[in-house]
Amino acid sequence: MRGLRKRYGRATAVDGVSFQVRAGEIIGLLGPNGAGKTTTISMILGVLEPTEGALSAPPPERMNFAAAHAPLPGNLTVAENLRVFSLIFGVPRPEARVRELMRRFDLERFASVKAGLLSSGEQTRLGLAKALLNEPRLLLLDEPTASLDPATARDIRAEIMAYAARGEAGVLWTSHNMSEMEEVCGRVLFLSRGRVLLEGDPRALPAERGCANLEELFVAVAREPLTP
């Protein structure tokens, strides 16, 4: 994306954002609530139309998305949800793919349970299984481990890191968990009020900016005034 902007009347939600997600790379999109992270992801997905700027993304059938705030249809069972989305994405051999992902995300015992009856953590795992159904070239994750216990979150991180390490797909990941971002991301972008204020290696950036860790840097960048 180059110079991407999204305005609502006089308010600007995203203000000239430019970056690239490369195959095999996990990028962290960081910033306080209201910084423009979800708006940016929505424009990439085609849910929102940019006001200005250029955006190049894979076709919809080669992207996918998961977020704790976007649960799947609650009146469908776990298996039904995955089957329906496998058909939407045109997944080859959908039954085998659904079985594989239910096993990988520990969902087999919930196959006949309606998604609306799952716990928040179980719904999160279902959303991540859905997000990998079509083996997307671009995987967009908005707080994907927010509702998971530490052990399950660790397993999910390992799963996503292994997926990116195959070198065929890029991952754009938003999170407020700074230790998670240090573990999984090769690069992070700090957004504040719709602008990218800082970019770099999450393990090197804090020291470069005189901070003890990424969380301290997050707080400093979030409070840093914007300059023309």
C-alpha positions as CSV (number, residue, x, y, z in Angstrom):
1,M,0.0,0.0,0.0
2,R,1.2,3.5,-0.9
3,G,-0.2,6.7,0.7
4,L,-3.4,5.0,1.9
5,R,-5.9,7.3,3.4
6,K,-9.4,6.8,4.8
7,R,-11.5,9.9,5.7
8,Y,-15.0,10.1,7.2
9,G,-16.0,13.7,6.6
10,R,-13.4,15.9,8.4
11,A,-12.1,12.9,10.4
12,T,-9.1,11.0,9.1
13,A,-8.9,7.4,10.3
14,V,-5.8,6.4,8.2
15,D,-3.5,9.1,7.0
16,G,-1.0,8.3,4.3
17,V,0.1,4.8,5.4
18,S,2.6,2.9,3.2
19,F,4.1,-0.5,3.7
20,Q,4.5,-3.9,2.1
21,V,3.9,-7.4,3.4
22,R,6.3,-9.9,1.8
23,A,5.9,-13.7,1.5
24,G,7.4,-15.5,4.5
25,E,7.1,-12.4,6.7
26,I,5.1,-11.6,9.8
27,I,4.5,-7.9,10.3
28,G,3.1,-6.5,13.6
29,L,0.7,-3.6,13.2
30,L,0.8,-1.9,16.6
31,G,-0.9,1.1,18.1
32,P,-3.4,2.3,20.7
33,N,-7.1,1.8,20.3
34,G,-8.3,4.1,17.5
35,A,-4.9,4.3,15.8
36,G,-6.2,3.0,12.5
37,K,-5.2,-0.7,12.6
38,T,-8.6,-2.3,12.0
39,T,-9.4,0.4,9.3
40,T,-6.2,-0.5,7.5
41,I,-7.0,-4.2,7.6
42,S,-10.6,-3.5,6.4
43,M,-9.3,-1.6,3.4
44,I,-6.9,-4.5,2.5
45,L,-9.8,-6.9,2.7
46,G,-12.0,-4.7,0.5
47,V,-14.5,-4.1,3.3
48,L,-13.8,-0.4,3.1
49,E,-12.8,1.7,0.1
50,P,-9.7,3.9,0.5
51,T,-10.3,7.7,0.1
52,E,-6.8,8.0,-1.5
53,G,-3.8,5.9,-2.2
54,A,-2.8,2.7,-4.0
55,L,-3.4,-0.8,-2.7
56,S,-2.3,-4.0,-4.3
57,A,-3.6,-7.2,-2.6
58,P,-4.2,-10.9,-3.6
59,P,-7.6,-11.7,-4.9
60,P,-10.2,-12.3,-2.2
61,E,-10.0,-16.1,-2.5
62,R,-6.3,-15.9,-1.7
63,M,-6.7,-13.8,1.5
64,N,-8.2,-14.7,4.8
65,F,-8.9,-13.0,8.1
66,A,-9.4,-13.9,11.8
67,A,-10.3,-11.6,14.7
68,A,-11.7,-12.2,18.2
69,H,-14.3,-9.5,17.5
70,A,-15.6,-11.3,14.4
71,P,-17.0,-14.6,15.5
72,L,-18.4,-17.1,12.9
73,P,-22.2,-17.8,12.6
74,G,-23.3,-19.0,16.0
75,N,-26.2,-21.1,14.6
76,L,-23.9,-23.4,12.6
77,T,-21.9,-26.1,14.2
78,V,-18.1,-26.1,14.1
79,A,-18.0,-28.6,11.3
80,E,-20.8,-26.8,9.4
81,N,-19.0,-23.5,9.6
82,L,-15.8,-24.9,8.2
83,R,-17.6,-26.8,5.4
84,V,-19.5,-23.6,4.4
85,F,-16.4,-21.5,4.3
86,S,-14.4,-24.2,2.4
87,L,-17.1,-24.0,-0.3
88,I,-17.0,-20.2,-0.3
89,F,-13.3,-20.3,-0.9
90,G,-13.4,-23.2,-3.3
91,V,-11.1,-25.3,-1.2
92,P,-10.0,-28.6,-3.0
93,R,-11.0,-31.8,-1.2
94,P,-12.9,-29.7,1.5
95,E,-13.9,-32.6,3.7
96,A,-10.3,-33.7,4.2
97,R,-9.2,-30.1,4.8
98,V,-11.9,-29.5,7.4
99,R,-10.8,-32.7,9.2
100,E,-7.2,-31.7,9.1
101,L,-7.9,-28.2,10.6
102,M,-10.2,-29.5,13.3
103,R,-7.4,-31.8,14.4
104,R,-4.7,-29.1,14.3
105,F,-6.8,-26.7,16.3
106,D,-8.2,-29.2,18.8
107,L,-11.8,-28.8,17.5
108,E,-12.7,-32.4,16.8
109,R,-14.7,-32.8,20.0
110,F,-16.7,-29.7,19.2
111,A,-17.6,-30.8,15.6
112,S,-21.3,-31.0,16.3
113,V,-21.5,-28.1,18.8
114,K,-23.0,-24.8,17.6
115,A,-20.3,-22.1,17.4
116,G,-22.4,-19.8,19.5
117,L,-22.2,-22.2,22.4
118,L,-18.4,-22.3,22.4
119,S,-16.2,-20.4,24.9
120,S,-14.4,-17.3,23.6
121,G,-11.2,-19.2,23.3
122,E,-12.8,-22.1,21.4
123,Q,-14.4,-19.5,19.1
124,T,-11.0,-18.0,18.5
125,R,-9.6,-21.4,17.5
126,L,-12.4,-21.9,15.1
127,G,-11.8,-18.5,13.5
128,L,-8.2,-19.3,13.0
129,A,-9.0,-22.7,11.5
130,K,-11.4,-20.9,9.1
131,A,-8.6,-18.4,8.3
132,L,-6.3,-21.1,7.1
133,L,-8.9,-23.1,5.1
134,N,-7.8,-21.7,1.7
135,E,-4.0,-21.5,2.5
136,P,-4.1,-17.7,2.0
137,R,-1.2,-15.8,0.4
138,L,-2.0,-13.0,2.8
139,L,-3.3,-13.8,6.3
140,L,-4.7,-10.9,8.3
141,L,-5.0,-11.4,12.1
142,D,-6.6,-8.9,14.5
143,E,-5.8,-9.8,18.1
144,P,-5.9,-13.5,17.3
145,T,-4.8,-14.8,20.7
146,A,-6.7,-12.3,22.9
147,S,-9.1,-14.9,24.4
148,L,-6.7,-17.8,24.7
149,D,-5.0,-19.2,27.7
150,P,-1.2,-19.0,27.6
151,A,-0.6,-22.6,26.6
152,T,-3.1,-22.5,23.7
153,A,-1.8,-19.0,22.6
154,R,1.7,-20.5,22.5
155,D,0.5,-23.3,20.2
156,I,-1.4,-20.9,18.0
157,R,1.7,-18.7,17.6
158,A,3.8,-21.7,16.7
159,E,1.1,-22.7,14.1
160,I,1.1,-19.3,12.4
161,M,4.9,-18.9,12.5
162,A,5.2,-22.3,10.8
163,Y,2.7,-21.3,8.2
164,A,4.7,-18.1,7.4
165,A,8.0,-20.0,7.5
166,R,6.9,-22.0,4.4
167,G,7.7,-18.8,2.5
168,E,4.5,-18.7,0.4
169,A,2.4,-16.3,2.5
170,G,2.7,-13.1,4.4
171,V,1.0,-12.3,7.7
172,L,-0.2,-9.0,9.1
173,W,-0.9,-9.3,12.8
174,T,-2.3,-6.7,15.2
175,S,-1.9,-7.2,18.9
176,H,-1.5,-5.4,22.2
177,N,0.7,-8.2,23.6
178,M,4.2,-6.8,23.1
179,S,6.0,-10.0,24.2
180,E,4.0,-11.9,21.5
181,M,5.0,-9.3,18.9
182,E,8.7,-9.7,19.9
183,E,8.4,-13.4,19.5
184,V,6.6,-13.7,16.2
185,C,7.4,-10.6,14.1
186,G,10.3,-9.8,12.0
187,R,9.1,-6.2,11.6
188,V,6.6,-4.0,13.4
189,L,4.9,-0.8,12.4
190,F,3.7,1.7,15.1
191,L,0.5,3.5,14.2
192,S,-0.7,6.6,16.0
193,R,-3.7,8.7,14.8
194,G,-3.6,7.0,11.4
195,R,0.1,7.5,10.7
196,V,3.1,5.2,10.8
197,L,5.5,6.8,13.4
198,L,8.1,4.0,13.6
199,E,9.1,0.8,11.9
200,G,11.7,-1.8,12.4
201,D,12.8,-5.0,14.2
202,P,10.8,-5.4,17.5
203,R,13.9,-6.8,19.2
204,A,16.2,-3.9,18.2
205,L,13.8,-0.9,18.2
206,P,13.5,-0.4,22.0
207,A,17.2,0.0,22.6
208,E,17.5,2.3,19.5
209,R,14.9,4.5,21.0
210,G,16.2,4.4,24.6
211,C,13.5,2.1,25.9
212,A,13.9,-1.0,28.0
213,N,11.4,-3.2,26.1
214,L,8.8,-3.1,23.4
215,E,6.0,-2.3,25.8
216,E,7.8,0.8,27.1
217,L,8.4,1.8,23.5
218,F,4.7,1.3,22.7
219,V,3.7,3.7,25.4
220,A,6.3,6.3,24.3
221,V,5.3,6.1,20.6
222,A,1.5,6.3,21.5
223,R,2.2,9.5,23.4
224,E,4.6,11.1,20.9
225,P,3.1,14.2,19.2
226,L,2.8,14.1,15.4
227,T,4.9,16.5,13.5
228,P,4.1,17.9,10.0
